[in-house]
Amino acid sequence: MHGSATHFSKRGLAVARVGSPKAKSSLVRRLVATENDPAKRRIRAWLTELDDEQLAGLGLTSEDIAILRGTT
């Protein structure tokens, strides 16, 4: 029974990832989740002006960058 629960949990995680990609960076998660915070919108706009190499230098993964830019 324990094996089934573990298998189900892994399947549930895979489905969640496919449905909506989740940023590894907590900064990106917070910036993308906000709707009514003008400061966070400005920060997101500033970050999207940086090129991929600069964003990677800040520790963002390619998936984080895609989510930040809204291309996922």
VOMITI-800135 format. One record per atom (N, C-alpha, C, O, CB): x, y, z; residue number from 1. Coordinates in Angstrom, 2 decimals. Glycine has a CB too. Example, Ala and Ser with C-alpha at 12.3 -4.5 7.8 and 13.67 -1.06 7.14 Angstrom:
BEGIN
- u:v:w:i
- 13.19:-5.69:7.80:1
- 12.30:-4.50:7.80:1
- 13.20:-3.30:7.80:1
- 14.24:-3.32:8.46:1
- 11.31:-4.47:9.05:1
- 12.85:-2.25:7.08:2
- 13.67:-1.06:7.14:2
- 12.90:0.03:7.87:2
- 13.41:1.14:8.04:2
- 14.08:-0.60:5.72:2
//
This chain:
BEGIN
- u:v:w:i
- 0.82:-1.18:0.00:1
- 0.00:0.00:0.00:1
- 0.87:1.25:0.00:1
- 0.55:2.23:-0.68:1
- -0.94:-0.01:1.20:1
- 1.95:1.23:0.75:2
- 2.83:2.39:0.81:2
- 3.41:2.71:-0.56:2
- 3.53:3.87:-0.93:2
- 3.96:2.15:1.83:2
- 3.77:1.67:-1.32:3
- 4.31:1.88:-2.67:3
- 3.31:2.57:-3.58:3
- 3.70:3.41:-4.39:3
- 4.72:0.56:-3.28:3
- 2.04:2.25:-3.46:4
- 1.02:2.88:-4.28:4
- 0.89:4.36:-3.96:4
- 0.76:5.19:-4.87:4
- -0.32:2.19:-4.08:4
- 0.93:4.70:-2.68:5
- 0.82:6.10:-2.28:5
- 2.00:6.89:-2.82:5
- 1.83:8.02:-3.28:5
- 0.74:6.22:-0.75:5
- 3.19:6.31:-2.75:6
- 4.37:6.99:-3.27:6
- 4.25:7.18:-4.77:6
- 4.56:8.25:-5.29:6
- 5.65:6.21:-2.92:6
- 3.82:6.15:-5.46:7
- 3.66:6.24:-6.90:7
- 2.63:7.31:-7.26:7
- 2.84:8.09:-8.19:7
- 3.23:4.88:-7.49:7
- 1.54:7.35:-6.52:8
- 0.50:8.35:-6.77:8
- 1.06:9.76:-6.55:8
- 0.78:10.66:-7.33:8
- -0.71:8.11:-5.85:8
- 1.85:9.94:-5.48:9
- 2.42:11.25:-5.19:9
- 3.31:11.71:-6.33:9
- 3.25:12.87:-6.73:9
- 3.20:11.21:-3.89:9
- 4.13:10.82:-6.84:10
- 5.02:11.20:-7.93:10
- 4.22:11.56:-9.17:10
- 4.56:12.51:-9.87:10
- 6.00:10.06:-8.25:10
- 3.16:10.82:-9.45:11
- 2.32:11.13:-10.60:11
- 1.66:12.50:-10.41:11
- 1.56:13.28:-11.36:11
- 1.24:10.04:-10.81:11
- 1.21:12.79:-9.20:12
- 0.58:14.07:-8.91:12
- 1.53:15.23:-9.14:12
- 1.14:16.27:-9.66:12
- 0.07:14.09:-7.48:12
- 2.79:15.04:-8.75:13
- 3.78:16.09:-8.97:13
- 4.04:16.29:-10.45:13
- 4.17:17.42:-10.90:13
- 5.08:15.74:-8.25:13
- 4.12:15.22:-11.19:14
- 4.36:15.33:-12.62:14
- 3.23:16.07:-13.31:14
- 3.46:16.89:-14.20:14
- 4.54:13.94:-13.25:14
- 2.01:15.79:-12.90:15
- 0.86:16.48:-13.48:15
- 0.91:17.96:-13.15:15
- 0.61:18.80:-14.00:15
- -0.45:15.86:-12.98:15
- 1.28:18.30:-11.92:16
- 1.35:19.70:-11.52:16
- 2.40:20.44:-12.35:16
- 2.18:21.58:-12.73:16
- 1.67:19.83:-10.02:16
- 3.52:19.80:-12.62:17
- 4.58:20.44:-13.40:17
- 4.14:20.67:-14.83:17
- 4.43:21.72:-15.41:17
- 5.85:19.59:-13.37:17
- 3.45:19.73:-15.41:18
- 3.00:19.86:-16.78:18
- 1.95:20.95:-16.90:18
- 1.97:21.73:-17.85:18
- 2.45:18.53:-17.29:18
- 1.04:21.02:-15.94:19
- -0.05:21.98:-15.98:19
- 0.43:23.42:-15.86:19
- -0.04:24.28:-16.60:19
- -1.03:21.69:-14.90:19
- 1.33:23.69:-14.95:20
- 1.83:25.04:-14.75:20
- 3.26:24.98:-14.26:20
- 3.53:24.55:-13.14:20
- 0.95:25.82:-13.75:20
- 4.18:25.42:-15.10:21
- 5.58:25.37:-14.70:21
- 5.82:26.24:-13.47:21
- 5.24:27.32:-13.34:21
- 6.48:25.83:-15.86:21
- 6.65:25.76:-12.57:22
- 6.93:26.49:-11.35:22
- 8.38:26.93:-11.36:22
- 9.29:26.12:-11.56:22
- 6.62:25.63:-10.11:22
- 8.60:28.20:-11.14:23
- 9.94:28.75:-11.11:23
- 10.71:28.17:-9.92:23
- 10.14:27.96:-8.85:23
- 9.91:30.28:-11.03:23
- 11.98:27.93:-10.11:24
- 12.83:27.48:-9.01:24
- 13.19:28.65:-8.12:24
- 13.39:28.49:-6.92:24
- 14.10:26.79:-9.55:24
- 13.26:29.82:-8.69:25
- 13.62:31.02:-7.95:25
- 12.39:31.57:-7.21:25
- 11.35:31.81:-7.82:25
- 14.20:32.09:-8.89:25
- 12.54:31.75:-5.91:26
- 11.42:32.31:-5.14:26
- 11.15:33.75:-5.56:26
- 10.01:34.21:-5.50:26
- 11.72:32.25:-3.62:26
- 12.18:34.46:-6.00:27
- 11.97:35.83:-6.49:27
- 11.05:35.83:-7.70:27
- 10.11:36.61:-7.77:27
- 13.32:36.48:-6.84:27
- 11.33:34.95:-8.65:28
- 10.51:34.88:-9.86:28
- 9.09:34.45:-9.50:28
- 8.12:35.00:-10.02:28
- 11.12:33.89:-10.89:28
- 8.95:33.47:-8.60:29
- 7.60:33.04:-8.18:29
- 6.82:34.21:-7.60:29
- 5.65:34.39:-7.92:29
- 7.69:31.91:-7.14:29
- 7.46:35.02:-6.76:30
- 6.77:36.16:-6.13:30
- 6.43:37.24:-7.15:30
- 5.36:37.83:-7.10:30
- 7.63:36.75:-5.02:30
- 7.35:37.50:-8.08:31
- 7.10:38.54:-9.07:31
- 5.99:38.16:-10.04:31
- 5.19:39.00:-10.45:31
- 8.38:38.85:-9.85:31
- 5.93:36.89:-10.40:32
- 4.91:36.42:-11.35:32
- 3.55:36.33:-10.68:32
- 2.52:36.55:-11.32:32
- 5.31:35.06:-11.93:32
- 3.52:36.00:-9.39:33
- 2.26:35.82:-8.68:33
- 1.56:37.13:-8.36:33
- 0.35:37.14:-8.13:33
- 2.50:35.05:-7.41:33
- 2.29:38.22:-8.34:34
- 1.70:39.50:-7.94:34
- 0.86:40.11:-9.06:34
- 1.19:39.98:-10.24:34
- 2.79:40.47:-7.52:34
- -0.20:40.77:-8.68:35
- -1.04:41.44:-9.65:35
- -1.23:42.91:-9.30:35
- -1.32:43.76:-10.19:35
- -2.40:40.75:-9.76:35
- -1.30:43.21:-8.01:36
- -1.65:44.56:-7.59:36
- -0.50:45.31:-6.92:36
- -0.74:46.29:-6.22:36
- -2.80:44.50:-6.65:36
- 0.71:44.88:-7.14:37
- 1.85:45.53:-6.51:37
- 2.69:46.24:-7.56:37
- 3.44:45.59:-8.28:37
- 2.71:44.52:-5.72:37
- 2.57:47.56:-7.67:38
- 3.29:48.29:-8.70:38
- 4.81:48.15:-8.59:38
- 5.50:48.13:-9.61:38
- 2.92:49.75:-8.63:38
- 5.34:48.05:-7.38:39
- 6.78:47.91:-7.21:39
- 7.28:46.59:-7.80:39
- 8.31:46.56:-8.48:39
- 7.16:48.01:-5.72:39
- 6.55:45.52:-7.54:40
- 6.95:44.22:-8.08:40
- 6.80:44.18:-9.60:40
- 7.60:43.54:-10.28:40
- 6.13:43.09:-7.45:40
- 5.80:44.87:-10.13:41
- 5.65:44.96:-11.58:41
- 6.83:45.70:-12.20:41
- 7.32:45.33:-13.27:41
- 4.33:45.65:-11.96:41
- 7.30:46.77:-11.53:42
- 8.45:47.52:-12.04:42
- 9.72:46.67:-12.00:42
- 10.52:46.69:-12.94:42
- 8.66:48.80:-11.22:42
- 9.90:45.91:-10.92:43
- 11.07:45.03:-10.82:43
- 11.03:43.98:-11.91:43
- 12.05:43.70:-12.55:43
- 11.13:44.36:-9.43:43
- 9.87:43.40:-12.13:44
- 9.73:42.39:-13.19:44
- 10.04:42.99:-14.56:44
- 10.73:42.38:-15.37:44
- 8.30:41.79:-13.19:44
- 9.54:44.19:-14.81:45
- 9.80:44.86:-16.08:45
- 11.31:45.13:-16.24:45
- 11.86:44.95:-17.32:45
- 9.00:46.19:-16.18:45
- 11.95:45.56:-15.17:46
- 13.38:45.83:-15.22:46
- 14.16:44.54:-15.51:46
- 15.08:44.53:-16.33:46
- 13.86:46.46:-13.90:46
- 13.79:43.46:-14.83:47
- 14.48:42.19:-15.04:47
- 14.28:41.66:-16.46:47
- 15.21:41.09:-17.04:47
- 14.00:41.16:-14.03:47
- 13.10:41.84:-17.02:48
- 12.86:41.32:-18.37:48
- 13.65:42.09:-19.42:48
- 13.82:41.61:-20.54:48
- 11.37:41.38:-18.71:48
- 14.14:43.28:-19.08:49
- 14.99:44.04:-20.00:49
- 16.42:43.50:-20.05:49
- 17.15:43.78:-21.00:49
- 15.02:45.50:-19.60:49
- 16.81:42.72:-19.05:50
- 18.15:42.12:-19.03:50
- 18.18:40.95:-19.99:50
- 17.16:40.30:-20.23:50
- 18.53:41.66:-17.60:50
- 19.36:40.67:-20.56:51
- 19.44:39.52:-21.46:51
- 19.60:38.24:-20.63:51
- 19.83:38.29:-19.42:51
- 20.64:39.68:-22.45:51
- 19.46:37.10:-21.30:52
- 19.46:35.81:-20.62:52
- 20.76:35.57:-19.85:52
- 20.73:35.01:-18.75:52
- 19.26:34.69:-21.63:52
- 21.88:36.00:-20.40:53
- 23.17:35.80:-19.74:53
- 23.23:36.57:-18.41:53
- 23.74:36.06:-17.41:53
- 24.32:36.23:-20.66:53
- 22.72:37.78:-18.42:54
- 22.70:38.58:-17.19:54
- 21.79:37.96:-16.15:54
- 22.12:37.91:-14.97:54
- 22.26:40.02:-17.49:54
- 20.63:37.48:-16.59:55
- 19.70:36.83:-15.66:55
- 20.29:35.54:-15.11:55
- 20.11:35.24:-13.93:55
- 18.36:36.55:-16.35:55
- 20.98:34.79:-15.95:56
- 21.64:33.56:-15.48:56
- 22.72:33.91:-14.46:56
- 22.93:33.17:-13.50:56
- 22.25:32.77:-16.67:56
- 23.39:35.04:-14.67:57
- 24.39:35.50:-13.72:57
- 23.80:35.84:-12.36:57
- 24.50:35.83:-11.35:57
- 25.10:36.70:-14.27:57
- 22.52:36.14:-12.33:58
- 21.82:36.40:-11.07:58
- 21.31:35.11:-10.43:58
- 20.70:35.14:-9.36:58
- 20.65:37.35:-11.31:58
- 21.56:33.98:-11.09:59
- 21.18:32.69:-10.53:59
- 19.88:32.12:-11.06:59
- 19.40:31.11:-10.55:59
- 21.08:32.79:-9.07:59
- 19.29:32.76:-12.07:60
- 18.04:32.24:-12.62:60
- 18.32:31.13:-13.63:60
- 19.28:31.20:-14.40:60
- 17.23:33.37:-13.28:60
- 17.48:30.11:-13.61:61
- 17.60:29.02:-14.59:61
- 16.90:29.45:-15.88:61
- 16.20:30.46:-15.91:61
- 16.98:27.69:-14.03:61
- 17.10:28.69:-16.94:62
- 16.43:29.01:-18.20:62
- 14.91:28.92:-18.04:62
- 14.18:29.68:-18.68:62
- 16.90:28.06:-19.32:62
- 14.44:28.01:-17.19:63
- 13.00:27.91:-16.93:63
- 12.51:29.15:-16.17:63
- 11.44:29.69:-16.48:63
- 12.68:26.63:-16.12:63
- 13.28:29.61:-15.19:64
- 12.93:30.84:-14.47:64
- 12.82:32.02:-15.43:64
- 11.89:32.82:-15.35:64
- 13.98:31.15:-13.38:64
- 13.77:32.12:-16.34:65
- 13.79:33.22:-17.30:65
- 12.56:33.17:-18.20:65
- 11.94:34.19:-18.46:65
- 15.08:33.18:-18.15:65
- 12.22:31.98:-18.67:66
- 11.04:31.83:-19.53:66
- 9.76:32.22:-18.78:66
- 8.89:32.89:-19.34:66
- 10.93:30.37:-20.05:66
- 9.65:31.81:-17.52:67
- 8.48:32.16:-16.72:67
- 8.44:33.66:-16.47:67
- 7.38:34.27:-16.55:67
- 8.50:31.39:-15.38:67
- 9.58:34.24:-16.16:68
- 9.65:35.68:-15.92:68
- 9.21:36.47:-17.14:68
- 8.50:37.47:-17.03:68
- 11.07:36.08:-15.52:68
- 9.62:36.01:-18.31:69
- 9.27:36.69:-19.55:69
- 7.86:36.34:-20.02:69
- 7.33:36.98:-20.93:69
- 10.27:36.33:-20.63:69
- 7.25:35.34:-19.40:70
- 5.89:34.96:-19.77:70
- 5.82:34.12:-21.02:70
- 4.81:34.14:-21.72:70
- 5.05:36.18:-19.94:70
- 6.89:33.39:-21.33:71
- 6.92:32.60:-22.56:71
- 6.67:31.12:-22.33:71
- 6.95:30.31:-23.20:71
- 8.25:32.77:-23.24:71
- 6.14:30.76:-21.15:72
- 5.87:29.34:-20.91:72
- 4.40:29.06:-21.04:72
- 3.97:27.92:-20.88:72
- 6.36:28.90:-19.54:72
//
